[in-house]
Amino acid sequence: MLESLKVGDKVITIGGIYGVIRDIKGEVFTLEISKDIKINTTRNAIGSKREK
């Protein structure tokens, strides 16, 4: 599942943070968690992909 993630996917981190992938650079994902609020996390911190 982690290898199939792409920009625009909705995900939940293992810490319970909901976000949308806005950028991927290697193992670092940029998630938008609210309007204009973005955080960086590692690929391994993604717990699951939310269905649309």
N, CA, C and O atoms as a Tripos MOL2 file, in Angstrom:
@<TRIPOS>MOLECULE
protein
  208   207    52     0     0
PROTEIN
NO_CHARGES

@<TRIPOS>ATOM
      1 N           0.8250   -1.1860    0.0000 N.3       1 MET1
      2 CA          0.0000    0.0000    0.0000 C.3       1 MET1
      3 C           0.8680    1.2480    0.0000 C.2       1 MET1
      4 O           0.5710    2.2060   -0.7130 O.2       1 MET1
      5 N           1.9300    1.2490    0.7860 N.am      2 LEU2
      6 CA          2.7750    2.4400    0.8830 C.3       2 LEU2
      7 C           3.4090    2.8140   -0.4490 C.2       2 LEU2
      8 O           3.5650    3.9970   -0.7500 O.2       2 LEU2
      9 N           3.7710    1.8290   -1.2400 N.am      3 GLU3
     10 CA          4.4100    2.1060   -2.5330 C.3       3 GLU3
     11 C           3.4360    2.6690   -3.5600 C.2       3 GLU3
     12 O           3.8540    3.3170   -4.5200 O.2       3 GLU3
     13 N           2.1380    2.4270   -3.3660 N.am      4 SER4
     14 CA          1.1450    2.8830   -4.3460 C.3       4 SER4
     15 C           0.6210    4.2830   -4.0640 C.2       4 SER4
     16 O          -0.1520    4.8140   -4.8610 O.2       4 SER4
     17 N           1.0200    4.8970   -2.9520 N.am      5 LEU5
     18 CA          0.5130    6.2260   -2.6080 C.3       5 LEU5
     19 C           0.9890    7.2770   -3.5900 C.2       5 LEU5
     20 O           2.1170    7.2240   -4.0820 O.2       5 LEU5
     21 N           0.1070    8.2410   -3.8710 N.am      6 LYS6
     22 CA          0.4450    9.3040   -4.8210 C.3       6 LYS6
     23 C          -0.1570   10.6250   -4.3450 C.2       6 LYS6
     24 O          -0.9960   10.6480   -3.4450 O.2       6 LYS6
     25 N           0.2760   11.7080   -4.9550 N.am      7 VAL7
     26 CA         -0.2320   13.0370   -4.6190 C.3       7 VAL7
     27 C          -1.7520   13.0560   -4.8120 C.2       7 VAL7
     28 O          -2.2670   12.5750   -5.8210 O.2       7 VAL7
     29 N          -2.4470   13.6100   -3.8440 N.am      8 GLY8
     30 CA         -3.9070   13.6840   -3.8940 C.3       8 GLY8
     31 C          -4.6080   12.6190   -3.0800 C.2       8 GLY8
     32 O          -5.7990   12.7400   -2.7970 O.2       8 GLY8
     33 N          -3.8790   11.5630   -2.6930 N.am      9 ASP9
     34 CA         -4.4900   10.5070   -1.8820 C.3       9 ASP9
     35 C          -4.7940   11.0170   -0.4810 C.2       9 ASP9
     36 O          -4.0260   11.7900    0.0920 O.2       9 ASP9
     37 N          -5.9170   10.5780    0.0590 N.am     10 LYS10
     38 CA         -6.2960   10.9030    1.4290 C.3      10 LYS10
     39 C          -5.7860    9.7820    2.3230 C.2      10 LYS10
     40 O          -6.0270    8.6060    2.0490 O.2      10 LYS10
     41 N          -5.0760   10.1450    3.4020 N.am     11 VAL11
     42 CA         -4.4550    9.1480    4.2590 C.3      11 VAL11
     43 C          -4.6900    9.4710    5.7310 C.2      11 VAL11
     44 O          -5.1140   10.5700    6.0890 O.2      11 VAL11
     45 N          -4.4000    8.4780    6.5720 N.am     12 ILE12
     46 CA         -4.3910    8.6360    8.0200 C.3      12 ILE12
     47 C          -3.0270    8.1480    8.4970 C.2      12 ILE12
     48 O          -2.5980    7.0520    8.1360 O.2      12 ILE12
     49 N          -2.3440    8.9570    9.3050 N.am     13 THR13
     50 CA         -1.0440    8.5450    9.8260 C.3      13 THR13
     51 C          -1.2450    7.5640   10.9770 C.2      13 THR13
     52 O          -2.3540    7.4080   11.4890 O.2      13 THR13
     53 N          -0.1630    6.9090   11.3740 N.am     14 ILE14
     54 CA         -0.2670    5.9740   12.5000 C.3      14 ILE14
     55 C          -0.5520    6.7060   13.8020 C.2      14 ILE14
     56 O          -0.9610    6.0890   14.7850 O.2      14 ILE14
     57 N          -0.3390    8.0190   13.8150 N.am     15 GLY15
     58 CA         -0.6660    8.8270   14.9820 C.3      15 GLY15
     59 C          -2.0890    9.3570   14.9620 C.2      15 GLY15
     60 O          -2.5020   10.0510   15.8920 O.2      15 GLY15
     61 N          -2.8540    9.0390   13.9070 N.am     16 GLY16
     62 CA         -4.2520    9.4360   13.8310 C.3      16 GLY16
     63 C          -4.5090   10.7620   13.1510 C.2      16 GLY16
     64 O          -5.6050   11.3110   13.2700 O.2      16 GLY16
     65 N          -3.5180   11.2960   12.4330 N.am     17 ILE17
     66 CA         -3.6970   12.5680   11.7340 C.3      17 ILE17
     67 C          -4.2550   12.3050   10.3370 C.2      17 ILE17
     68 O          -3.7000   11.5110    9.5770 O.2      17 ILE17
     69 N          -5.3470   12.9710   10.0110 N.am     18 TYR18
     70 CA         -5.9620   12.8610    8.6880 C.3      18 TYR18
     71 C          -5.3580   13.9270    7.7850 C.2      18 TYR18
     72 O          -5.1850   15.0710    8.2060 O.2      18 TYR18
     73 N          -5.0370   13.5630    6.5480 N.am     19 GLY19
     74 CA         -4.4870   14.5460    5.6320 C.3      19 GLY19
     75 C          -4.5570   14.0970    4.1920 C.2      19 GLY19
     76 O          -4.9630   12.9760    3.8870 O.2      19 GLY19
     77 N          -4.1530   14.9980    3.3110 N.am     20 VAL20
     78 CA         -4.0970   14.7360    1.8790 C.3      20 VAL20
     79 C          -2.6450   14.9170    1.4520 C.2      20 VAL20
     80 O          -2.0080   15.9100    1.8040 O.2      20 VAL20
     81 N          -2.1290   13.9660    0.7000 N.am     21 ILE21
     82 CA         -0.7440   14.0570    0.2400 C.3      21 ILE21
     83 C          -0.6450   15.1640   -0.8040 C.2      21 ILE21
     84 O          -1.3390   15.1260   -1.8200 O.2      21 ILE21
     85 N           0.2090   16.1430   -0.5560 N.am     22 ARG22
     86 CA          0.4100   17.2730   -1.4690 C.3      22 ARG22
     87 C           1.7400   17.2040   -2.2020 C.2      22 ARG22
     88 O           1.8910   17.8150   -3.2600 O.2      22 ARG22
     89 N           2.7320   16.4530   -1.6450 N.am     23 ASP23
     90 CA          4.0390   16.3420   -2.2960 C.3      23 ASP23
     91 C           4.7300   15.0970   -1.7620 C.2      23 ASP23
     92 O           4.5460   14.7170   -0.6060 O.2      23 ASP23
     93 N           5.5290   14.4670   -2.6190 N.am     24 ILE24
     94 CA          6.3160   13.3150   -2.2180 C.3      24 ILE24
     95 C           7.7340   13.5290   -2.7310 C.2      24 ILE24
     96 O           7.9540   13.7140   -3.9280 O.2      24 ILE24
     97 N           8.6840   13.4990   -1.8130 N.am     25 LYS25
     98 CA         10.0980   13.6050   -2.1760 C.3      25 LYS25
     99 C          10.8280   12.4740   -1.4810 C.2      25 LYS25
    100 O          11.1890   12.5840   -0.3090 O.2      25 LYS25
    101 N          11.0450   11.3860   -2.2050 N.am     26 GLY26
    102 CA         11.6920   10.2140   -1.6140 C.3      26 GLY26
    103 C          10.8150    9.6020   -0.5390 C.2      26 GLY26
    104 O           9.7030    9.1510   -0.8140 O.2      26 GLY26
    105 N          11.3200    9.5870    0.6870 N.am     27 GLU27
    106 CA         10.5910    9.0140    1.8160 C.3      27 GLU27
    107 C           9.8080   10.0640    2.6040 C.2      27 GLU27
    108 O           9.1580    9.7320    3.5960 O.2      27 GLU27
    109 N           9.8640   11.3240    2.1730 N.am     28 VAL28
    110 CA          9.1800   12.4010    2.8980 C.3      28 VAL28
    111 C           7.9020   12.7950    2.1740 C.2      28 VAL28
    112 O           7.9180   13.1430    0.9930 O.2      28 VAL28
    113 N           6.7960   12.7340    2.9050 N.am     29 PHE29
    114 CA          5.5010   13.1320    2.3740 C.3      29 PHE29
    115 C           5.1090   14.4600    2.9940 C.2      29 PHE29
    116 O           5.3110   14.6690    4.1900 O.2      29 PHE29
    117 N           4.5510   15.3610    2.1960 N.am     30 THR30
    118 CA          3.9590   16.5860    2.7170 C.3      30 THR30
    119 C           2.4560   16.3760    2.7210 C.2      30 THR30
    120 O           1.8410   16.1400    1.6810 O.2      30 THR30
    121 N           1.8720   16.4670    3.9220 N.am     31 LEU31
    122 CA          0.4280   16.2890    4.0740 C.3      31 LEU31
    123 C          -0.2230   17.6220    4.3970 C.2      31 LEU31
    124 O           0.2600   18.3800    5.2390 O.2      31 LEU31
    125 N          -1.3250   17.8960    3.7160 N.am     32 GLU32
    126 CA         -2.1300   19.0610    4.0770 C.3      32 GLU32
    127 C          -3.1850   18.5610    5.0500 C.2      32 GLU32
    128 O          -4.0240   17.7310    4.7010 O.2      32 GLU32
    129 N          -3.1360   19.0740    6.2780 N.am     33 ILE33
    130 CA         -4.0490   18.5840    7.3130 C.3      33 ILE33
    131 C          -5.2070   19.5310    7.5650 C.2      33 ILE33
    132 O          -6.1790   19.1670    8.2280 O.2      33 ILE33
    133 N          -5.1080   20.7400    7.0420 N.am     34 SER34
    134 CA         -6.1670   21.7370    7.1120 C.3      34 SER34
    135 C          -5.8550   22.7740    6.0370 C.2      34 SER34
    136 O          -4.7710   22.7520    5.4540 O.2      34 SER34
    137 N          -6.7690   23.6580    5.7760 N.am     35 LYS35
    138 CA         -6.5250   24.6610    4.7310 C.3      35 LYS35
    139 C          -5.2410   25.4300    5.0360 C.2      35 LYS35
    140 O          -5.1200   26.0820    6.0730 O.2      35 LYS35
    141 N          -4.2900   25.3400    4.1120 N.am     36 ASP36
    142 CA         -3.0030   26.0270    4.1970 C.3      36 ASP36
    143 C          -2.1180   25.5770    5.3600 C.2      36 ASP36
    144 O          -1.1730   26.2840    5.7080 O.2      36 ASP36
    145 N          -2.3930   24.4330    5.9650 N.am     37 ILE37
    146 CA         -1.5340   23.8970    7.0230 C.3      37 ILE37
    147 C          -0.9780   22.5610    6.5430 C.2      37 ILE37
    148 O          -1.7200   21.6090    6.2960 O.2      37 ILE37
    149 N           0.3560   22.5150    6.4180 N.am     38 LYS38
    150 CA          1.0240   21.3200    5.9020 C.3      38 LYS38
    151 C           2.0700   20.8380    6.8860 C.2      38 LYS38
    152 O           2.7030   21.6300    7.5840 O.2      38 LYS38
    153 N           2.2430   19.5190    6.9310 N.am     39 ILE39
    154 CA          3.2770   18.9130    7.7590 C.3      39 ILE39
    155 C           4.0520   17.9160    6.9140 C.2      39 ILE39
    156 O           3.5450   17.4030    5.9160 O.2      39 ILE39
    157 N           5.2760   17.6490    7.3170 N.am     40 ASN40
    158 CA          6.0800   16.6210    6.6630 C.3      40 ASN40
    159 C           6.1020   15.3890    7.5440 C.2      40 ASN40
    160 O           6.1530   15.4900    8.7700 O.2      40 ASN40
    161 N           6.0640   14.2280    6.9170 N.am     41 THR41
    162 CA          6.1230   12.9640    7.6270 C.3      41 THR41
    163 C           6.8420   11.9440    6.7510 C.2      41 THR41
    164 O           7.0150   12.1700    5.5540 O.2      41 THR41
    165 N           7.2520   10.8490    7.3230 N.am     42 THR42
    166 CA          7.9100    9.8060    6.5420 C.3      42 THR42
    167 C           6.8700    8.8570    5.9550 C.2      42 THR42
    168 O           5.7320    8.7900    6.4180 O.2      42 THR42
    169 N           7.2810    8.1400    4.9440 N.am     43 ARG43
    170 CA          6.3950    7.1650    4.3000 C.3      43 ARG43
    171 C           5.8950    6.1390    5.3210 C.2      43 ARG43
    172 O           4.7270    5.7510    5.2900 O.2      43 ARG43
    173 N           6.7740    5.7010    6.2230 N.am     44 ASN44
    174 CA          6.4010    4.6700    7.1990 C.3      44 ASN44
    175 C           5.4130    5.1620    8.2470 C.2      44 ASN44
    176 O           4.8390    4.3490    8.9730 O.2      44 ASN44
    177 N           5.2000    6.4720    8.3450 N.am     45 ALA45
    178 CA          4.2470    7.0160    9.3150 C.3      45 ALA45
    179 C           2.8160    6.9700    8.7990 C.2      45 ALA45
    180 O           1.8860    7.2740    9.5470 O.2      45 ALA45
    181 N           2.6190    6.5980    7.5370 N.am     46 ILE46
    182 CA          1.2750    6.4950    6.9670 C.3      46 ILE46
    183 C           0.6670    5.1670    7.3960 C.2      46 ILE46
    184 O           1.2160    4.1020    7.1130 O.2      46 ILE46
    185 N          -0.4650    5.2380    8.0770 N.am     47 GLY47
    186 CA         -1.1020    4.0250    8.5690 C.3      47 GLY47
    187 C          -2.0610    3.3970    7.5850 C.2      47 GLY47
    188 O          -2.0930    2.1750    7.4450 O.2      47 GLY47
    189 N          -2.8510    4.2190    6.8930 N.am     48 SER48
    190 CA         -3.8170    3.6780    5.9340 C.3      48 SER48
    191 C          -4.2430    4.7640    4.9510 C.2      48 SER48
    192 O          -4.0660    5.9600    5.1820 O.2      48 SER48
    193 N          -4.8070    4.2960    3.8600 N.am     49 LYS49
    194 CA         -5.3460    5.1750    2.8300 C.3      49 LYS49
    195 C          -6.8530    5.2230    3.0290 C.2      49 LYS49
    196 O          -7.5000    4.1870    3.1800 O.2      49 LYS49
    197 N          -7.4100    6.4340    3.0270 N.am     50 ARG50
    198 CA         -8.8580    6.5840    3.1630 C.3      50 ARG50
    199 C          -9.4880    6.4170    1.7870 C.2      50 ARG50
    200 O          -8.9340    6.8500    0.7770 O.2      50 ARG50
    201 N         -10.6290    5.7970    1.7680 N.am     51 GLU51
    202 CA        -11.3750    5.6510    0.5200 C.3      51 GLU51
    203 C         -12.0750    6.9510    0.1860 C.2      51 GLU51
    204 O         -12.4630    7.6980    1.0850 O.2      51 GLU51
    205 N         -12.2400    7.2290   -1.0920 N.am     52 LYS52
    206 CA        -12.8670    8.4700   -1.5410 C.3      52 LYS52
    207 C         -14.3500    8.4430   -1.3700 C.2      52 LYS52
    208 O         -15.0280    9.4160   -1.7020 O.2      52 LYS52
@<TRIPOS>BOND
     1     1     2 1
     2     2     3 1
     3     3     4 2
     4     3     5 am
     5     5     6 1
     6     6     7 1
     7     7     8 2
     8     7     9 am
     9     9    10 1
    10    10    11 1
    11    11    12 2
    12    11    13 am
    13    13    14 1
    14    14    15 1
    15    15    16 2
    16    15    17 am
    17    17    18 1
    18    18    19 1
    19    19    20 2
    20    19    21 am
    21    21    22 1
    22    22    23 1
    23    23    24 2
    24    23    25 am
    25    25    26 1
    26    26    27 1
    27    27    28 2
    28    27    29 am
    29    29    30 1
    30    30    31 1
    31    31    32 2
    32    31    33 am
    33    33    34 1
    34    34    35 1
    35    35    36 2
    36    35    37 am
    37    37    38 1
    38    38    39 1
    39    39    40 2
    40    39    41 am
    41    41    42 1
    42    42    43 1
    43    43    44 2
    44    43    45 am
    45    45    46 1
    46    46    47 1
    47    47    48 2
    48    47    49 am
    49    49    50 1
    50    50    51 1
    51    51    52 2
    52    51    53 am
    53    53    54 1
    54    54    55 1
    55    55    56 2
    56    55    57 am
    57    57    58 1
    58    58    59 1
    59    59    60 2
    60    59    61 am
    61    61    62 1
    62    62    63 1
    63    63    64 2
    64    63    65 am
    65    65    66 1
    66    66    67 1
    67    67    68 2
    68    67    69 am
    69    69    70 1
    70    70    71 1
    71    71    72 2
    72    71    73 am
    73    73    74 1
    74    74    75 1
    75    75    76 2
    76    75    77 am
    77    77    78 1
    78    78    79 1
    79    79    80 2
    80    79    81 am
    81    81    82 1
    82    82    83 1
    83    83    84 2
    84    83    85 am
    85    85    86 1
    86    86    87 1
    87    87    88 2
    88    87    89 am
    89    89    90 1
    90    90    91 1
    91    91    92 2
    92    91    93 am
    93    93    94 1
    94    94    95 1
    95    95    96 2
    96    95    97 am
    97    97    98 1
    98    98    99 1
    99    99   100 2
   100    99   101 am
   101   101   102 1
   102   102   103 1
   103   103   104 2
   104   103   105 am
   105   105   106 1
   106   106   107 1
   107   107   108 2
   108   107   109 am
   109   109   110 1
   110   110   111 1
   111   111   112 2
   112   111   113 am
   113   113   114 1
   114   114   115 1
   115   115   116 2
   116   115   117 am
   117   117   118 1
   118   118   119 1
   119   119   120 2
   120   119   121 am
   121   121   122 1
   122   122   123 1
   123   123   124 2
   124   123   125 am
   125   125   126 1
   126   126   127 1
   127   127   128 2
   128   127   129 am
   129   129   130 1
   130   130   131 1
   131   131   132 2
   132   131   133 am
   133   133   134 1
   134   134   135 1
   135   135   136 2
   136   135   137 am
   137   137   138 1
   138   138   139 1
   139   139   140 2
   140   139   141 am
   141   141   142 1
   142   142   143 1
   143   143   144 2
   144   143   145 am
   145   145   146 1
   146   146   147 1
   147   147   148 2
   148   147   149 am
   149   149   150 1
   150   150   151 1
   151   151   152 2
   152   151   153 am
   153   153   154 1
   154   154   155 1
   155   155   156 2
   156   155   157 am
   157   157   158 1
   158   158   159 1
   159   159   160 2
   160   159   161 am
   161   161   162 1
   162   162   163 1
   163   163   164 2
   164   163   165 am
   165   165   166 1
   166   166   167 1
   167   167   168 2
   168   167   169 am
   169   169   170 1
   170   170   171 1
   171   171   172 2
   172   171   173 am
   173   173   174 1
   174   174   175 1
   175   175   176 2
   176   175   177 am
   177   177   178 1
   178   178   179 1
   179   179   180 2
   180   179   181 am
   181   181   182 1
   182   182   183 1
   183   183   184 2
   184   183   185 am
   185   185   186 1
   186   186   187 1
   187   187   188 2
   188   187   189 am
   189   189   190 1
   190   190   191 1
   191   191   192 2
   192   191   193 am
   193   193   194 1
   194   194   195 1
   195   195   196 2
   196   195   197 am
   197   197   198 1
   198   198   199 1
   199   199   200 2
   200   199   201 am
   201   201   202 1
   202   202   203 1
   203   203   204 2
   204   203   205 am
   205   205   206 1
   206   206   207 1
   207   207   208 2
@<TRIPOS>SUBSTRUCTURE
     1 MET1         2 RESIDUE 1 A MET
     2 LEU2         6 RESIDUE 1 A LEU
     3 GLU3        10 RESIDUE 1 A GLU
     4 SER4        14 RESIDUE 1 A SER
     5 LEU5        18 RESIDUE 1 A LEU
     6 LYS6        22 RESIDUE 1 A LYS
     7 VAL7        26 RESIDUE 1 A VAL
     8 GLY8        30 RESIDUE 1 A GLY
     9 ASP9        34 RESIDUE 1 A ASP
    10 LYS10       38 RESIDUE 1 A LYS
    11 VAL11       42 RESIDUE 1 A VAL
    12 ILE12       46 RESIDUE 1 A ILE
    13 THR13       50 RESIDUE 1 A THR
    14 ILE14       54 RESIDUE 1 A ILE
    15 GLY15       58 RESIDUE 1 A GLY
    16 GLY16       62 RESIDUE 1 A GLY
    17 ILE17       66 RESIDUE 1 A ILE
    18 TYR18       70 RESIDUE 1 A TYR
    19 GLY19       74 RESIDUE 1 A GLY
    20 VAL20       78 RESIDUE 1 A VAL
    21 ILE21       82 RESIDUE 1 A ILE
    22 ARG22       86 RESIDUE 1 A ARG
    23 ASP23       90 RESIDUE 1 A ASP
    24 ILE24       94 RESIDUE 1 A ILE
    25 LYS25       98 RESIDUE 1 A LYS
    26 GLY26      102 RESIDUE 1 A GLY
    27 GLU27      106 RESIDUE 1 A GLU
    28 VAL28      110 RESIDUE 1 A VAL
    29 PHE29      114 RESIDUE 1 A PHE
    30 THR30      118 RESIDUE 1 A THR
    31 LEU31      122 RESIDUE 1 A LEU
    32 GLU32      126 RESIDUE 1 A GLU
    33 ILE33      130 RESIDUE 1 A ILE
    34 SER34      134 RESIDUE 1 A SER
    35 LYS35      138 RESIDUE 1 A LYS
    36 ASP36      142 RESIDUE 1 A ASP
    37 ILE37      146 RESIDUE 1 A ILE
    38 LYS38      150 RESIDUE 1 A LYS
    39 ILE39      154 RESIDUE 1 A ILE
    40 ASN40      158 RESIDUE 1 A ASN
    41 THR41      162 RESIDUE 1 A THR
    42 THR42      166 RESIDUE 1 A THR
    43 ARG43      170 RESIDUE 1 A ARG
    44 ASN44      174 RESIDUE 1 A ASN
    45 ALA45      178 RESIDUE 1 A ALA
    46 ILE46      182 RESIDUE 1 A ILE
    47 GLY47      186 RESIDUE 1 A GLY
    48 SER48      190 RESIDUE 1 A SER
    49 LYS49      194 RESIDUE 1 A LYS
    50 ARG50      198 RESIDUE 1 A ARG
    51 GLU51      202 RESIDUE 1 A GLU
    52 LYS52      206 RESIDUE 1 A LYS
